[in-house]
Amino acid sequence: MTPTVNQPVVLRAPDVRMLADTHFRDVRIPGERERRERFIRFLDNLPGNSALFLLGDIFDFYFEYRSVVSRRYLDVCSAIRRASDRGIPVHFLGGNHDHWVGDRFASDLGVVVHQRDIMIEAQGRRILLAHGDLVMPRDYGYKMLKQIIRNPVVVALARAIHPDILDAIAGGVSHGSRTYLTVPQEKRARTVTAYAWNHFFLRGNDAFVMGHVHYPLHETKDGREFVILGDWIEHFTFARLTNGRLRLETVKS
């Protein structure tokens, strides 16, 4: 599937950072608090001249109601707000677990929410950013399901459900969707990489960056670059663009 994008986001920031798949859940889960603290330190230490792109599945489930705000992610959301308050442009693209953010999320946190894959022009580069769930080869059943759960009628019906009940339902669905992690992620990464060169560079982009597959990978071919961001469950990796150069880095602590 060829990504559909809006007009390019033109950036002057000399330091552009991209990450995905932190999958924050319940702080009572073992290891969750430490993962959050590492993420919050990362945000608080962003240079003032940087830009940040959060490319989906930051939350294991996020659904925006018009007048109800979940307490589950207040610490993470507060850190995002602090970054934007410092003048750091923060862009958010929902994944398959947190597509349902909306205007309140954008206004409360001071972020730009994108509904489609993002083209950026920065440092002489033209880079296409995606979560990655809709560009995986084949996977037709999932793509059909995605169209259903993003349908405005379905979303409106979901808003009629009590938040606690919807959260419980989503928890079961999220647990089921994580079973794909039993498939070796490196194998999935290699499969999508082989597919990428003929399908992900059709819009004049010289690089393609995606999440969704929980294995960090950076490949170069014929002057083009393909990056899979990895995750913040095992790898704690992110992509960084400085001086026109893309690289994967790891947050140690």
C-alpha positions as CSV (number, residue, x, y, z in Angstrom):
1,M,0.0,0.0,0.0
2,T,1.4,3.4,-1.0
3,P,1.2,5.8,2.0
4,T,-1.2,8.8,1.7
5,V,0.3,11.9,3.1
6,N,-0.5,15.6,3.6
7,Q,1.6,18.5,2.5
8,P,5.2,18.2,3.6
9,V,6.2,19.5,7.1
10,V,9.1,21.8,6.5
11,L,11.5,22.0,9.4
12,R,14.5,24.1,10.3
13,A,15.3,22.2,13.4
14,P,18.9,20.9,13.3
15,D,18.0,17.9,15.5
16,V,15.0,15.8,14.5
17,R,14.0,12.8,16.6
18,M,11.6,10.0,15.8
19,L,10.3,7.2,18.0
20,A,7.4,4.7,18.3
21,D,6.1,1.8,20.1
22,T,6.6,2.6,23.8
23,H,3.2,0.9,24.5
24,F,2.7,2.5,27.9
25,R,0.1,0.5,29.8
26,D,-0.6,0.4,33.6
27,V,2.0,1.8,35.9
28,R,1.4,-1.2,38.2
29,I,2.8,-3.6,35.7
30,P,6.4,-4.7,36.6
31,G,9.0,-2.5,34.8
32,E,6.4,0.0,33.6
33,R,7.4,2.8,35.9
34,E,11.0,2.5,34.9
35,R,10.1,2.6,31.2
36,R,8.1,5.7,31.7
37,E,10.8,7.4,33.7
38,R,13.3,6.7,30.9
39,F,10.9,8.2,28.4
40,I,10.1,11.2,30.5
41,R,13.9,11.9,31.0
42,F,14.3,11.6,27.3
43,L,11.7,14.3,26.7
44,D,12.9,16.6,29.4
45,N,16.4,16.4,28.0
46,L,15.5,17.2,24.4
47,P,17.5,20.2,23.1
48,G,15.6,23.4,22.7
49,N,16.4,23.4,19.0
50,S,15.0,19.9,18.3
51,A,11.8,18.6,16.8
52,L,10.0,15.4,17.9
53,F,7.9,12.9,16.0
54,L,5.9,10.3,18.0
55,L,5.0,7.7,15.4
56,G,2.3,5.7,17.1
57,D,1.6,3.1,19.8
58,I,3.0,5.5,22.4
59,F,0.0,4.3,24.5
60,D,-1.1,0.7,24.5
61,F,-4.7,2.1,24.3
62,Y,-5.8,5.7,24.0
63,F,-9.3,6.8,23.2
64,E,-10.4,10.4,23.4
65,Y,-13.7,11.3,24.9
66,R,-15.1,14.8,24.7
67,S,-15.2,15.5,28.5
68,V,-13.3,12.6,30.2
69,V,-9.5,12.4,30.5
70,S,-7.8,9.2,31.4
71,R,-5.6,9.3,34.5
72,R,-3.5,6.4,33.3
73,Y,-1.0,8.5,31.2
74,L,-0.9,11.8,33.1
75,D,2.8,11.7,33.7
76,V,3.6,10.9,30.1
77,C,1.2,13.6,28.8
78,S,2.7,16.1,31.2
79,A,6.2,15.4,29.9
80,I,4.9,15.9,26.3
81,R,3.3,19.2,27.4
82,R,6.6,20.4,29.0
83,A,8.4,19.7,25.7
84,S,6.0,21.7,23.7
85,D,6.0,24.5,26.3
86,R,9.7,24.8,25.7
87,G,9.0,25.5,22.1
88,I,9.9,22.1,20.7
89,P,7.6,21.1,17.8
90,V,5.9,17.8,18.8
91,H,4.1,15.9,16.1
92,F,1.9,12.8,16.8
93,L,0.8,10.1,14.4
94,G,-1.4,7.4,15.9
95,G,-0.7,3.8,15.5
96,N,-2.9,0.7,15.7
97,H,-3.3,1.2,19.5
98,D,-3.7,4.9,19.9
99,H,-5.2,6.2,16.6
100,W,-8.1,7.7,18.5
101,V,-6.5,10.9,19.8
102,G,-8.2,14.1,18.8
103,D,-8.6,17.9,19.2
104,R,-8.4,17.8,23.0
105,F,-5.1,15.8,23.0
106,A,-3.7,18.3,20.5
107,S,-4.8,21.4,22.4
108,D,-4.0,20.2,25.9
109,L,-0.5,18.9,25.0
110,G,0.3,21.5,22.4
111,V,1.1,18.9,19.7
112,V,0.3,18.6,16.0
113,V,-1.8,15.5,15.4
114,H,-1.6,13.9,12.0
115,Q,-4.2,11.6,10.5
116,R,-2.0,10.4,7.6
117,D,1.6,9.5,7.2
118,I,4.0,12.5,7.4
119,M,6.4,13.8,4.8
120,I,9.1,16.0,6.3
121,E,11.6,18.2,4.5
122,A,14.6,19.0,6.8
123,Q,18.3,19.4,6.5
124,G,18.2,18.8,2.7
125,R,16.3,15.5,3.2
126,R,12.9,14.4,2.2
127,I,11.7,11.7,4.6
128,L,8.4,9.9,4.8
129,L,7.3,8.9,8.3
130,A,4.6,6.2,9.1
131,H,3.5,4.1,12.0
132,G,3.8,1.1,9.6
133,D,0.8,-1.0,10.3
134,L,-0.9,-0.1,7.0
135,V,2.1,-0.6,4.8
136,M,3.0,-4.1,5.8
137,P,3.0,-6.5,2.8
138,R,-0.2,-8.5,2.5
139,D,-1.9,-8.5,6.0
140,Y,-5.3,-7.9,4.3
141,G,-7.4,-9.0,7.2
142,Y,-5.8,-6.5,9.5
143,K,-6.2,-3.7,7.0
144,M,-9.9,-4.5,6.7
145,L,-10.3,-4.5,10.5
146,K,-8.5,-1.2,10.6
147,Q,-11.0,0.5,8.3
148,I,-13.8,-0.7,10.5
149,I,-12.4,0.5,13.9
150,R,-11.5,3.9,12.4
151,N,-14.9,4.3,10.9
152,P,-16.6,7.5,12.4
153,V,-19.8,5.6,13.1
154,V,-17.9,2.9,15.1
155,V,-15.9,5.6,17.0
156,A,-19.2,7.4,17.9
157,L,-20.7,4.1,19.2
158,A,-17.6,3.5,21.2
159,R,-18.0,6.9,22.9
160,A,-21.3,5.8,24.2
161,I,-19.6,3.1,26.3
162,H,-18.4,3.9,29.8
163,P,-14.7,4.6,29.7
164,D,-13.9,1.9,32.3
165,I,-15.7,-0.7,30.2
166,L,-14.2,0.4,27.0
167,D,-10.8,0.3,28.6
168,A,-11.3,-3.3,29.8
169,I,-12.4,-4.3,26.3
170,A,-9.4,-2.6,24.7
171,G,-7.1,-4.3,27.2
172,G,-8.2,-7.7,26.0
173,V,-7.9,-6.6,22.3
174,S,-4.4,-5.2,23.0
175,H,-3.3,-8.4,24.7
176,G,-4.5,-10.3,21.6
177,S,-2.8,-8.0,19.2
178,R,0.5,-8.4,21.0
179,T,0.6,-12.1,20.2
180,Y,2.2,-11.1,17.0
181,L,5.4,-10.5,19.0
182,T,5.7,-14.3,19.3
183,V,6.8,-14.1,15.6
184,P,10.5,-13.3,15.4
185,Q,10.6,-9.6,14.9
186,E,13.9,-9.6,13.1
187,K,12.3,-11.9,10.4
188,R,9.4,-9.5,10.1
189,A,11.8,-6.6,9.8
190,R,13.7,-8.3,7.0
191,T,10.5,-9.2,5.2
192,V,9.2,-5.6,5.2
193,T,12.7,-4.3,4.2
194,A,12.8,-6.4,1.1
195,Y,9.3,-5.1,0.2
196,A,10.2,-1.5,1.0
197,W,12.6,-0.6,-1.8
198,N,9.9,-1.0,-4.5
199,H,7.0,0.4,-2.6
200,F,8.0,3.0,0.0
201,F,9.9,5.5,-2.2
202,L,7.3,6.6,-4.7
203,R,6.9,10.2,-3.5
204,G,10.3,11.6,-4.1
205,N,11.4,10.7,-0.5
206,D,15.0,9.6,0.0
207,A,14.2,7.9,3.3
208,F,11.3,6.0,4.9
209,V,11.0,5.7,8.7
210,M,8.4,3.5,10.4
211,G,7.5,1.8,13.7
212,H,5.1,-1.1,14.3
213,V,7.8,-3.8,13.9
214,H,9.6,-4.1,17.2
215,Y,13.1,-4.6,15.8
216,P,15.4,-1.7,15.1
217,L,16.9,-1.7,11.6
218,H,18.6,0.8,9.3
219,E,19.4,-0.2,5.7
220,T,20.8,1.8,2.8
221,K,20.3,1.0,-0.9
222,D,21.0,3.1,-4.0
223,G,21.2,6.3,-1.9
224,R,17.9,5.6,-0.1
225,E,17.5,4.8,3.6
226,F,14.9,2.6,5.3
227,V,14.6,2.7,9.1
228,I,12.5,0.7,11.5
229,L,12.5,2.4,14.9
230,G,12.4,-0.6,17.2
231,D,10.6,-0.1,20.5
232,W,10.8,1.0,24.1
233,I,10.0,-2.4,25.5
234,E,13.3,-4.1,24.8
235,H,15.4,-1.9,22.6
236,F,14.8,1.8,23.7
237,T,15.8,3.0,20.3
238,F,14.9,6.2,18.3
239,A,16.0,7.7,15.0
240,R,17.8,11.0,14.9
241,L,18.5,13.4,12.0
242,T,21.4,15.8,12.4
243,N,23.5,17.4,9.7
244,G,21.4,15.6,7.1
245,R,22.4,12.2,8.5
246,L,19.9,9.6,9.8
247,R,21.0,7.2,12.5
248,L,19.5,4.9,15.1
249,E,20.4,5.6,18.7
250,T,19.7,3.9,22.0
251,V,18.6,5.6,25.2
252,K,20.7,3.9,27.9
253,S,18.9,5.0,31.0
